[in-house]
């Protein structure tokens, strides 16, 4: 299938710079962008964010249960200064 596409001059210039820097063809870039868009639109919000969940974990599995203890400890420490 052949597709024709019109881009604003600024967007076209940015795309051409990117292709020069990274290599590859415009056709491959557009195909990859379409693949990514189709994959992303078929997933739920949870599926999109799943790789990020727990990535920066504190290691405290019960932190939300003990949140009041943590707040109290920080307030007490502030008043001890």
PDB file of N, CA, C and O in Angstrom, chain B, residues numbered from 101:
ATOM      1  N   UNK B 101       0.843  -1.167   0.000  1.00  0.00           N
ATOM      2  CA  UNK B 101       0.000   0.000   0.000  1.00  0.00           C
ATOM      3  C   UNK B 101       0.895   1.238   0.000  1.00  0.00           C
ATOM      4  O   UNK B 101       1.895   1.298   0.714  1.00  0.00           O
ATOM      5  N   UNK B 102       0.529   2.189  -0.785  1.00  0.00           N
ATOM      6  CA  UNK B 102       1.276   3.431  -0.876  1.00  0.00           C
ATOM      7  C   UNK B 102       0.466   4.535  -0.199  1.00  0.00           C
ATOM      8  O   UNK B 102      -0.752   4.615  -0.362  1.00  0.00           O
ATOM      9  N   UNK B 103       1.162   5.390   0.567  1.00  0.00           N
ATOM     10  CA  UNK B 103       0.503   6.467   1.299  1.00  0.00           C
ATOM     11  C   UNK B 103       1.236   7.768   1.017  1.00  0.00           C
ATOM     12  O   UNK B 103       2.465   7.808   0.969  1.00  0.00           O
ATOM     13  N   UNK B 104       0.473   8.816   0.835  1.00  0.00           N
ATOM     14  CA  UNK B 104       1.040  10.141   0.646  1.00  0.00           C
ATOM     15  C   UNK B 104       0.804  10.930   1.923  1.00  0.00           C
ATOM     16  O   UNK B 104      -0.253  10.803   2.542  1.00  0.00           O
ATOM     17  N   UNK B 105       1.773  11.745   2.323  1.00  0.00           N
ATOM     18  CA  UNK B 105       1.689  12.430   3.601  1.00  0.00           C
ATOM     19  C   UNK B 105       2.195  13.857   3.465  1.00  0.00           C
ATOM     20  O   UNK B 105       3.239  14.094   2.856  1.00  0.00           O
ATOM     21  N   UNK B 106       1.455  14.813   4.033  1.00  0.00           N
ATOM     22  CA  UNK B 106       1.895  16.214   4.039  1.00  0.00           C
ATOM     23  C   UNK B 106       2.280  16.596   5.461  1.00  0.00           C
ATOM     24  O   UNK B 106       1.527  16.361   6.407  1.00  0.00           O
ATOM     25  N   UNK B 107       3.446  17.181   5.598  1.00  0.00           N
ATOM     26  CA  UNK B 107       3.931  17.619   6.907  1.00  0.00           C
ATOM     27  C   UNK B 107       4.186  19.114   6.884  1.00  0.00           C
ATOM     28  O   UNK B 107       4.516  19.688   5.846  1.00  0.00           O
ATOM     29  N   UNK B 108       4.027  19.744   8.057  1.00  0.00           N
ATOM     30  CA  UNK B 108       4.406  21.151   8.177  1.00  0.00           C
ATOM     31  C   UNK B 108       5.920  21.241   7.957  1.00  0.00           C
ATOM     32  O   UNK B 108       6.643  20.303   8.292  1.00  0.00           O
ATOM     33  N   UNK B 109       6.403  22.339   7.406  1.00  0.00           N
ATOM     34  CA  UNK B 109       7.841  22.468   7.125  1.00  0.00           C
ATOM     35  C   UNK B 109       8.719  22.219   8.355  1.00  0.00           C
ATOM     36  O   UNK B 109       9.775  21.597   8.242  1.00  0.00           O
ATOM     37  N   UNK B 110       8.289  22.701   9.533  1.00  0.00           N
ATOM     38  CA  UNK B 110       9.092  22.517  10.749  1.00  0.00           C
ATOM     39  C   UNK B 110       9.184  21.040  11.125  1.00  0.00           C
ATOM     40  O   UNK B 110      10.245  20.550  11.512  1.00  0.00           O
ATOM     41  N   UNK B 111       8.055  20.339  11.005  1.00  0.00           N
ATOM     42  CA  UNK B 111       8.026  18.918  11.346  1.00  0.00           C
ATOM     43  C   UNK B 111       8.862  18.112  10.360  1.00  0.00           C
ATOM     44  O   UNK B 111       9.575  17.187  10.749  1.00  0.00           O
ATOM     45  N   UNK B 112       8.769  18.466   9.088  1.00  0.00           N
ATOM     46  CA  UNK B 112       9.564  17.775   8.075  1.00  0.00           C
ATOM     47  C   UNK B 112      11.054  17.989   8.316  1.00  0.00           C
ATOM     48  O   UNK B 112      11.841  17.049   8.206  1.00  0.00           O
ATOM     49  N   UNK B 113      11.445  19.220   8.645  1.00  0.00           N
ATOM     50  CA  UNK B 113      12.858  19.506   8.909  1.00  0.00           C
ATOM     51  C   UNK B 113      13.357  18.713  10.116  1.00  0.00           C
ATOM     52  O   UNK B 113      14.457  18.163  10.098  1.00  0.00           O
ATOM     53  N   UNK B 114      12.537  18.663  11.157  1.00  0.00           N
ATOM     54  CA  UNK B 114      12.919  17.904  12.355  1.00  0.00           C
ATOM     55  C   UNK B 114      13.062  16.417  12.039  1.00  0.00           C
ATOM     56  O   UNK B 114      13.993  15.762  12.508  1.00  0.00           O
ATOM     57  N   UNK B 115      12.139  15.893  11.246  1.00  0.00           N
ATOM     58  CA  UNK B 115      12.194  14.487  10.856  1.00  0.00           C
ATOM     59  C   UNK B 115      13.445  14.196  10.029  1.00  0.00           C
ATOM     60  O   UNK B 115      14.125  13.196  10.257  1.00  0.00           O
ATOM     61  N   UNK B 116      13.741  15.060   9.081  1.00  0.00           N
ATOM     62  CA  UNK B 116      14.927  14.844   8.238  1.00  0.00           C
ATOM     63  C   UNK B 116      16.221  14.887   9.071  1.00  0.00           C
ATOM     64  O   UNK B 116      17.134  14.092   8.846  1.00  0.00           O
ATOM     65  N   UNK B 117      16.290  15.811  10.022  1.00  0.00           N
ATOM     66  CA  UNK B 117      17.458  15.862  10.906  1.00  0.00           C
ATOM     67  C   UNK B 117      17.593  14.570  11.703  1.00  0.00           C
ATOM     68  O   UNK B 117      18.692  14.037  11.854  1.00  0.00           O
ATOM     69  N   UNK B 118      16.473  14.074  12.208  1.00  0.00           N
ATOM     70  CA  UNK B 118      16.478  12.833  12.984  1.00  0.00           C
ATOM     71  C   UNK B 118      16.949  11.662  12.138  1.00  0.00           C
ATOM     72  O   UNK B 118      17.744  10.838  12.592  1.00  0.00           O
ATOM     73  N   UNK B 119      16.451  11.589  10.896  1.00  0.00           N
ATOM     74  CA  UNK B 119      16.848  10.500  10.008  1.00  0.00           C
ATOM     75  C   UNK B 119      18.327  10.582   9.643  1.00  0.00           C
ATOM     76  O   UNK B 119      19.002   9.557   9.550  1.00  0.00           O
ATOM     77  N   UNK B 120      18.827  11.787   9.438  1.00  0.00           N
ATOM     78  CA  UNK B 120      20.258  11.955   9.146  1.00  0.00           C
ATOM     79  C   UNK B 120      21.100  11.511  10.335  1.00  0.00           C
ATOM     80  O   UNK B 120      22.132  10.862  10.167  1.00  0.00           O
ATOM     81  N   UNK B 121      20.658  11.861  11.522  1.00  0.00           N
ATOM     82  CA  UNK B 121      21.413  11.530  12.737  1.00  0.00           C
ATOM     83  C   UNK B 121      21.385  10.033  13.021  1.00  0.00           C
ATOM     84  O   UNK B 121      22.418   9.428  13.306  1.00  0.00           O
ATOM     85  N   UNK B 122      20.179   9.431  12.940  1.00  0.00           N
ATOM     86  CA  UNK B 122      20.017   8.034  13.335  1.00  0.00           C
ATOM     87  C   UNK B 122      20.146   7.052  12.189  1.00  0.00           C
ATOM     88  O   UNK B 122      20.314   5.852  12.408  1.00  0.00           O
ATOM     89  N   UNK B 123      20.067   7.552  10.978  1.00  0.00           N
ATOM     90  CA  UNK B 123      20.089   6.663   9.822  1.00  0.00           C
ATOM     91  C   UNK B 123      18.706   6.070   9.588  1.00  0.00           C
ATOM     92  O   UNK B 123      17.781   6.317  10.362  1.00  0.00           O
ATOM     93  N   UNK B 124      18.571   5.314   8.556  1.00  0.00           N
ATOM     94  CA  UNK B 124      17.277   4.709   8.250  1.00  0.00           C
ATOM     95  C   UNK B 124      16.507   5.555   7.261  1.00  0.00           C
ATOM     96  O   UNK B 124      16.842   6.709   6.991  1.00  0.00           O
ATOM     97  N   UNK B 125      15.470   4.944   6.733  1.00  0.00           N
ATOM     98  CA  UNK B 125      14.678   5.622   5.718  1.00  0.00           C
ATOM     99  C   UNK B 125      13.424   6.226   6.323  1.00  0.00           C
ATOM    100  O   UNK B 125      12.996   5.848   7.413  1.00  0.00           O
ATOM    101  N   UNK B 126      12.841   7.171   5.597  1.00  0.00           N
ATOM    102  CA  UNK B 126      11.606   7.784   6.050  1.00  0.00           C
ATOM    103  C   UNK B 126      10.492   6.741   6.069  1.00  0.00           C
ATOM    104  O   UNK B 126       9.666   6.736   6.982  1.00  0.00           O
ATOM    105  N   UNK B 127      10.462   5.864   5.079  1.00  0.00           N
ATOM    106  CA  UNK B 127       9.430   4.827   5.032  1.00  0.00           C
ATOM    107  C   UNK B 127       9.494   3.930   6.264  1.00  0.00           C
ATOM    108  O   UNK B 127       8.463   3.620   6.862  1.00  0.00           O
ATOM    109  N   UNK B 128      10.689   3.517   6.643  1.00  0.00           N
ATOM    110  CA  UNK B 128      10.831   2.651   7.820  1.00  0.00           C
ATOM    111  C   UNK B 128      10.427   3.394   9.088  1.00  0.00           C
ATOM    112  O   UNK B 128       9.800   2.812   9.973  1.00  0.00           O
ATOM    113  N   UNK B 129      10.777   4.657   9.182  1.00  0.00           N
ATOM    114  CA  UNK B 129      10.399   5.466  10.342  1.00  0.00           C
ATOM    115  C   UNK B 129       8.875   5.541  10.468  1.00  0.00           C
ATOM    116  O   UNK B 129       8.332   5.362  11.558  1.00  0.00           O
ATOM    117  N   UNK B 130       8.188   5.807   9.352  1.00  0.00           N
ATOM    118  CA  UNK B 130       6.726   5.912   9.365  1.00  0.00           C
ATOM    119  C   UNK B 130       6.099   4.562   9.689  1.00  0.00           C
ATOM    120  O   UNK B 130       5.139   4.498  10.457  1.00  0.00           O
ATOM    121  N   UNK B 131       6.633   3.473   9.109  1.00  0.00           N
ATOM    122  CA  UNK B 131       6.103   2.140   9.424  1.00  0.00           C
ATOM    123  C   UNK B 131       6.219   1.838  10.911  1.00  0.00           C
ATOM    124  O   UNK B 131       5.278   1.337  11.526  1.00  0.00           O
ATOM    125  N   UNK B 132       7.391   2.148  11.492  1.00  0.00           N
ATOM    126  CA  UNK B 132       7.611   1.894  12.918  1.00  0.00           C
ATOM    127  C   UNK B 132       6.670   2.740  13.773  1.00  0.00           C
ATOM    128  O   UNK B 132       6.128   2.248  14.763  1.00  0.00           O
ATOM    129  N   UNK B 133       6.471   3.999  13.406  1.00  0.00           N
ATOM    130  CA  UNK B 133       5.564   4.875  14.157  1.00  0.00           C
ATOM    131  C   UNK B 133       4.139   4.342  14.120  1.00  0.00           C
ATOM    132  O   UNK B 133       3.430   4.386  15.125  1.00  0.00           O
ATOM    133  N   UNK B 134       3.721   3.842  12.972  1.00  0.00           N
ATOM    134  CA  UNK B 134       2.373   3.284  12.851  1.00  0.00           C
ATOM    135  C   UNK B 134       2.248   2.016  13.693  1.00  0.00           C
ATOM    136  O   UNK B 134       1.241   1.819  14.374  1.00  0.00           O
ATOM    137  N   UNK B 135       3.279   1.148  13.649  1.00  0.00           N
ATOM    138  CA  UNK B 135       3.258  -0.064  14.478  1.00  0.00           C
ATOM    139  C   UNK B 135       3.124   0.277  15.958  1.00  0.00           C
ATOM    140  O   UNK B 135       2.312  -0.316  16.667  1.00  0.00           O
ATOM    141  N   UNK B 136       3.929   1.243  16.421  1.00  0.00           N
ATOM    142  CA  UNK B 136       3.888   1.638  17.831  1.00  0.00           C
ATOM    143  C   UNK B 136       2.529   2.202  18.209  1.00  0.00           C
ATOM    144  O   UNK B 136       2.012   1.894  19.283  1.00  0.00           O
ATOM    145  N   UNK B 137       1.948   3.012  17.356  1.00  0.00           N
ATOM    146  CA  UNK B 137       0.643   3.607  17.627  1.00  0.00           C
ATOM    147  C   UNK B 137      -0.437   2.526  17.705  1.00  0.00           C
ATOM    148  O   UNK B 137      -1.279   2.558  18.603  1.00  0.00           O
ATOM    149  N   UNK B 138      -0.420   1.584  16.784  1.00  0.00           N
ATOM    150  CA  UNK B 138      -1.417   0.508  16.798  1.00  0.00           C
ATOM    151  C   UNK B 138      -1.264  -0.371  18.032  1.00  0.00           C
ATOM    152  O   UNK B 138      -2.261  -0.758  18.643  1.00  0.00           O
ATOM    153  N   UNK B 139      -0.028  -0.689  18.405  1.00  0.00           N
ATOM    154  CA  UNK B 139       0.221  -1.495  19.612  1.00  0.00           C
ATOM    155  C   UNK B 139      -0.257  -0.768  20.855  1.00  0.00           C
ATOM    156  O   UNK B 139      -0.901  -1.367  21.716  1.00  0.00           O
ATOM    157  N   UNK B 140       0.049   0.501  20.955  1.00  0.00           N
ATOM    158  CA  UNK B 140      -0.295   1.288  22.140  1.00  0.00           C
ATOM    159  C   UNK B 140      -1.805   1.456  22.283  1.00  0.00           C
ATOM    160  O   UNK B 140      -2.335   1.368  23.390  1.00  0.00           O
ATOM    161  N   UNK B 141      -2.491   1.693  21.186  1.00  0.00           N
ATOM    162  CA  UNK B 141      -3.937   1.907  21.244  1.00  0.00           C
ATOM    163  C   UNK B 141      -4.702   0.642  21.592  1.00  0.00           C
ATOM    164  O   UNK B 141      -5.840   0.726  22.052  1.00  0.00           O
ATOM    165  N   UNK B 142      -4.118  -0.509  21.389  1.00  0.00           N
ATOM    166  CA  UNK B 142      -4.795  -1.759  21.702  1.00  0.00           C
ATOM    167  C   UNK B 142      -4.624  -2.193  23.144  1.00  0.00           C
ATOM    168  O   UNK B 142      -5.181  -3.213  23.551  1.00  0.00           O
ATOM    169  N   UNK B 143      -3.853  -1.427  23.936  1.00  0.00           N
ATOM    170  CA  UNK B 143      -3.583  -1.830  25.319  1.00  0.00           C
ATOM    171  C   UNK B 143      -4.325  -0.934  26.295  1.00  0.00           C
ATOM    172  O   UNK B 143      -4.652   0.213  25.991  1.00  0.00           O
ATOM    173  N   UNK B 144      -4.580  -1.478  27.464  1.00  0.00           N
ATOM    174  CA  UNK B 144      -5.221  -0.702  28.524  1.00  0.00           C
ATOM    175  C   UNK B 144      -4.175   0.207  29.181  1.00  0.00           C
ATOM    176  O   UNK B 144      -2.974   0.047  28.964  1.00  0.00           O
ATOM    177  N   UNK B 145      -4.643   1.143  29.968  1.00  0.00           N
ATOM    178  CA  UNK B 145      -3.732   2.033  30.694  1.00  0.00           C
ATOM    179  C   UNK B 145      -2.808   1.224  31.601  1.00  0.00           C
ATOM    180  O   UNK B 145      -1.630   1.551  31.740  1.00  0.00           O
ATOM    181  N   UNK B 146      -3.342   0.171  32.216  1.00  0.00           N
ATOM    182  CA  UNK B 146      -2.519  -0.677  33.082  1.00  0.00           C
ATOM    183  C   UNK B 146      -1.402  -1.340  32.277  1.00  0.00           C
ATOM    184  O   UNK B 146      -0.254  -1.370  32.719  1.00  0.00           O
ATOM    185  N   UNK B 147      -1.733  -1.870  31.104  1.00  0.00           N
ATOM    186  CA  UNK B 147      -0.726  -2.537  30.278  1.00  0.00           C
ATOM    187  C   UNK B 147       0.360  -1.576  29.824  1.00  0.00           C
ATOM    188  O   UNK B 147       1.528  -1.957  29.739  1.00  0.00           O
ATOM    189  N   UNK B 148      -0.006  -0.346  29.533  1.00  0.00           N
ATOM    190  CA  UNK B 148       0.991   0.646  29.102  1.00  0.00           C
ATOM    191  C   UNK B 148       1.939   0.974  30.248  1.00  0.00           C
ATOM    192  O   UNK B 148       3.146   1.089  30.037  1.00  0.00           O
ATOM    193  N   UNK B 149       1.408   1.126  31.461  1.00  0.00           N
ATOM    194  CA  UNK B 149       2.236   1.502  32.605  1.00  0.00           C
ATOM    195  C   UNK B 149       2.897   0.357  33.326  1.00  0.00           C
ATOM    196  O   UNK B 149       3.762   0.585  34.172  1.00  0.00           O
ATOM    197  N   UNK B 150       2.520  -0.867  33.020  1.00  0.00           N
ATOM    198  CA  UNK B 150       3.013  -2.032  33.759  1.00  0.00           C
ATOM    199  C   UNK B 150       4.534  -2.116  33.882  1.00  0.00           C
ATOM    200  O   UNK B 150       5.020  -2.468  34.957  1.00  0.00           O
ATOM    201  N   UNK B 151       5.314  -1.813  32.838  1.00  0.00           N
ATOM    202  CA  UNK B 151       6.776  -1.891  32.998  1.00  0.00           C
ATOM    203  C   UNK B 151       7.327  -0.901  34.028  1.00  0.00           C
ATOM    204  O   UNK B 151       8.434  -1.088  34.535  1.00  0.00           O
ATOM    205  N   UNK B 152       6.567   0.143  34.340  1.00  0.00           N
ATOM    206  CA  UNK B 152       7.040   1.165  35.277  1.00  0.00           C
ATOM    207  C   UNK B 152       6.647   0.866  36.722  1.00  0.00           C
ATOM    208  O   UNK B 152       7.274   1.381  37.647  1.00  0.00           O
ATOM    209  N   UNK B 153       5.626   0.047  36.927  1.00  0.00           N
ATOM    210  CA  UNK B 153       5.141  -0.218  38.274  1.00  0.00           C
ATOM    211  C   UNK B 153       6.206  -0.930  39.091  1.00  0.00           C
ATOM    212  O   UNK B 153       6.728  -1.969  38.686  1.00  0.00           O
ATOM    213  N   UNK B 154       6.521  -0.356  40.246  1.00  0.00           N
ATOM    214  CA  UNK B 154       7.508  -0.952  41.137  1.00  0.00           C
ATOM    215  C   UNK B 154       8.941  -0.706  40.731  1.00  0.00           C
ATOM    216  O   UNK B 154       9.863  -1.181  41.394  1.00  0.00           O
ATOM    217  N   UNK B 155       9.141   0.008  39.683  1.00  0.00           N
ATOM    218  CA  UNK B 155      10.492   0.237  39.179  1.00  0.00           C
ATOM    219  C   UNK B 155      11.353   1.012  40.167  1.00  0.00           C
ATOM    220  O   UNK B 155      12.551   0.757  40.291  1.00  0.00           O
ATOM    221  N   UNK B 156      10.749   1.943  40.855  1.00  0.00           N
ATOM    222  CA  UNK B 156      11.485   2.758  41.816  1.00  0.00           C
ATOM    223  C   UNK B 156      11.007   2.448  43.230  1.00  0.00           C
ATOM    224  O   UNK B 156      10.804   3.350  44.043  1.00  0.00           O
ATOM    225  N   UNK B 157      10.836   1.186  43.505  1.00  0.00           N
ATOM    226  CA  UNK B 157      10.293   0.724  44.771  1.00  0.00           C
ATOM    227  C   UNK B 157      11.215   1.058  45.934  1.00  0.00           C
ATOM    228  O   UNK B 157      12.439   1.045  45.803  1.00  0.00           O
ATOM    229  N   UNK B 158      10.605   1.357  47.069  1.00  0.00           N
ATOM    230  CA  UNK B 158      11.367   1.642  48.278  1.00  0.00           C
ATOM    231  C   UNK B 158      11.824   0.364  48.955  1.00  0.00           C
ATOM    232  O   UNK B 158      12.723   0.384  49.795  1.00  0.00           O
ATOM    233  N   UNK B 159      11.208  -0.739  48.589  1.00  0.00           N
ATOM    234  CA  UNK B 159      11.522  -1.996  49.240  1.00  0.00           C
ATOM    235  C   UNK B 159      10.621  -2.271  50.432  1.00  0.00           C
ATOM    236  O   UNK B 159      10.633  -3.377  50.970  1.00  0.00           O
ATOM    237  N   UNK B 160       9.836  -1.279  50.855  1.00  0.00           N
ATOM    238  CA  UNK B 160       8.889  -1.450  51.955  1.00  0.00           C
ATOM    239  C   UNK B 160       7.552  -1.890  51.378  1.00  0.00           C
ATOM    240  O   UNK B 160       6.822  -1.080  50.807  1.00  0.00           O
ATOM    241  N   UNK B 161       7.233  -3.157  51.523  1.00  0.00           N
ATOM    242  CA  UNK B 161       5.996  -3.669  50.974  1.00  0.00           C
ATOM    243  C   UNK B 161       4.753  -3.187  51.702  1.00  0.00           C
ATOM    244  O   UNK B 161       3.651  -3.232  51.156  1.00  0.00           O
ATOM    245  N   UNK B 162       4.933  -2.718  52.950  1.00  0.00           N
ATOM    246  CA  UNK B 162       3.775  -2.278  53.733  1.00  0.00           C
ATOM    247  C   UNK B 162       3.805  -0.778  54.020  1.00  0.00           C
ATOM    248  O   UNK B 162       3.187  -0.317  54.980  1.00  0.00           O
ATOM    249  N   UNK B 163       4.502  -0.037  53.214  1.00  0.00           N
ATOM    250  CA  UNK B 163       4.651   1.404  53.448  1.00  0.00           C
ATOM    251  C   UNK B 163       3.297   2.124  53.504  1.00  0.00           C
ATOM    252  O   UNK B 163       3.110   3.012  54.335  1.00  0.00           O
ATOM    253  N   UNK B 164       2.363   1.758  52.642  1.00  0.00           N
ATOM    254  CA  UNK B 164       1.064   2.441  52.653  1.00  0.00           C
ATOM    255  C   UNK B 164       0.276   2.107  53.916  1.00  0.00           C
ATOM    256  O   UNK B 164      -0.525   2.923  54.373  1.00  0.00           O
ATOM    257  N   UNK B 165       0.487   0.930  54.484  1.00  0.00           N
ATOM    258  CA  UNK B 165      -0.202   0.545  55.715  1.00  0.00           C
ATOM    259  C   UNK B 165       0.368   1.314  56.908  1.00  0.00           C
ATOM    260  O   UNK B 165      -0.358   1.667  57.837  1.00  0.00           O
ATOM    261  N   UNK B 166       1.687   1.568  56.869  1.00  0.00           N
ATOM    262  CA  UNK B 166       2.365   2.231  57.989  1.00  0.00           C
ATOM    263  C   UNK B 166       2.594   3.725  57.742  1.00  0.00           C
ATOM    264  O   UNK B 166       3.466   4.322  58.373  1.00  0.00           O
ATOM    265  N   UNK B 167       1.837   4.329  56.846  1.00  0.00           N
ATOM    266  CA  UNK B 167       2.080   5.723  56.464  1.00  0.00           C
ATOM    267  C   UNK B 167       1.972   6.682  57.636  1.00  0.00           C
ATOM    268  O   UNK B 167       2.745   7.636  57.720  1.00  0.00           O
ATOM    269  N   UNK B 168       1.032   6.451  58.540  1.00  0.00           N
ATOM    270  CA  UNK B 168       0.864   7.364  59.682  1.00  0.00           C
ATOM    271  C   UNK B 168       2.087   7.333  60.590  1.00  0.00           C
ATOM    272  O   UNK B 168       2.487   8.368  61.125  1.00  0.00           O
ATOM    273  N   UNK B 169       2.685   6.162  60.769  1.00  0.00           N
ATOM    274  CA  UNK B 169       3.904   6.048  61.587  1.00  0.00           C
ATOM    275  C   UNK B 169       5.024   6.876  60.980  1.00  0.00           C
ATOM    276  O   UNK B 169       5.756   7.558  61.697  1.00  0.00           O
ATOM    277  N   UNK B 170       5.160   6.817  59.663  1.00  0.00           N
ATOM    278  CA  UNK B 170       6.216   7.567  58.985  1.00  0.00           C
ATOM    279  C   UNK B 170       6.022   9.065  59.109  1.00  0.00           C
ATOM    280  O   UNK B 170       6.979   9.801  59.350  1.00  0.00           O
ATOM    281  N   UNK B 171       4.795   9.517  58.945  1.00  0.00           N
ATOM    282  CA  UNK B 171       4.509  10.950  59.073  1.00  0.00           C
ATOM    283  C   UNK B 171       4.808  11.413  60.493  1.00  0.00           C
ATOM    284  O   UNK B 171       5.429  12.458  60.688  1.00  0.00           O
ATOM    285  N   UNK B 172       4.369  10.640  61.488  1.00  0.00           N
ATOM    286  CA  UNK B 172       4.601  10.997  62.888  1.00  0.00           C
ATOM    287  C   UNK B 172       6.101  11.060  63.188  1.00  0.00           C
ATOM    288  O   UNK B 172       6.555  11.971  63.882  1.00  0.00           O
ATOM    289  N   UNK B 173       6.866  10.106  62.674  1.00  0.00           N
ATOM    290  CA  UNK B 173       8.316  10.098  62.901  1.00  0.00           C
ATOM    291  C   UNK B 173       8.974  11.330  62.298  1.00  0.00           C
ATOM    292  O   UNK B 173       9.867  11.914  62.912  1.00  0.00           O
ATOM    293  N   UNK B 174       8.547  11.732  61.109  1.00  0.00           N
ATOM    294  CA  UNK B 174       9.134  12.936  60.472  1.00  0.00           C
ATOM    295  C   UNK B 174       8.771  14.201  61.257  1.00  0.00           C
ATOM    296  O   UNK B 174       9.604  15.092  61.419  1.00  0.00           O
ATOM    297  N   UNK B 175       7.538  14.277  61.739  1.00  0.00           N
ATOM    298  CA  UNK B 175       7.122  15.456  62.517  1.00  0.00           C
ATOM    299  C   UNK B 175       7.896  15.515  63.825  1.00  0.00           C
ATOM    300  O   UNK B 175       8.373  16.579  64.220  1.00  0.00           O
ATOM    301  N   UNK B 176       8.022  14.372  64.498  1.00  0.00           N
ATOM    302  CA  UNK B 176       8.777  14.314  65.758  1.00  0.00           C
ATOM    303  C   UNK B 176      10.226  14.722  65.535  1.00  0.00           C
ATOM    304  O   UNK B 176      10.790  15.461  66.342  1.00  0.00           O
ATOM    305  N   UNK B 177      10.826  14.258  64.468  1.00  0.00           N
ATOM    306  CA  UNK B 177      12.228  14.590  64.172  1.00  0.00           C
ATOM    307  C   UNK B 177      12.369  16.085  63.901  1.00  0.00           C
ATOM    308  O   UNK B 177      13.359  16.695  64.304  1.00  0.00           O
ATOM    309  N   UNK B 178      11.406  16.669  63.233  1.00  0.00           N
ATOM    310  CA  UNK B 178      11.457  18.103  62.936  1.00  0.00           C
ATOM    311  C   UNK B 178      11.390  18.919  64.219  1.00  0.00           C
ATOM    312  O   UNK B 178      12.101  19.915  64.356  1.00  0.00           O
ATOM    313  N   UNK B 179      10.538  18.508  65.167  1.00  0.00           N
ATOM    314  CA  UNK B 179      10.379  19.250  66.407  1.00  0.00           C
ATOM    315  C   UNK B 179      11.544  19.066  67.375  1.00  0.00           C
ATOM    316  O   UNK B 179      11.740  19.882  68.275  1.00  0.00           O
ATOM    317  N   UNK B 180      12.310  18.001  67.192  1.00  0.00           N
ATOM    318  CA  UNK B 180      13.500  17.767  68.032  1.00  0.00           C
ATOM    319  C   UNK B 180      14.661  18.660  67.656  1.00  0.00           C
ATOM    320  O   UNK B 180      15.584  18.825  68.454  1.00  0.00           O
ATOM    321  N   UNK B 181      14.649  19.236  66.479  1.00  0.00           N
ATOM    322  CA  UNK B 181      15.778  20.065  66.017  1.00  0.00           C
ATOM    323  C   UNK B 181      15.934  21.296  66.802  1.00  0.00           C
ATOM    324  O   UNK B 181      16.836  22.090  66.534  1.00  0.00           O
TER     325      UNK B 181
END
